[in-house]
Amino acid sequence: MTTTLKPREKPVKSPCISLCALDINDICMGCQRTGDEISRWGTMTNQQRREVLELVEQRARQQGLLK
C-alpha cells in the first residue's frame, strides 16, 4: 500500500529586523512583537505565527510606522 505524504509547509518567517529593544509596553521597537510572542515564536504553528503577524501589522499602524 502506498501512502501519499503532503508536502511540509515552510515555516512562516519571523518579522525580526535585528532592532531588538522592548519598550515600556513590552513591545519590540523593531518587529512590533511582544516579549512573549518573540520567546514563543519557535514553538508556534504557522497559523499562530500568522495571527501574530496580523497583530504586528495593527501595532505598526497604531504607531504610525505603516500607513
Secondary structure as UniProt FT lines:
FT   TURN            24..25
FT   STRAND          27..28
FT   TURN            29..31
FT   HELIX           35..40
FT   HELIX           41..43
FT   HELIX           46..62
FT   TURN            63..64
//
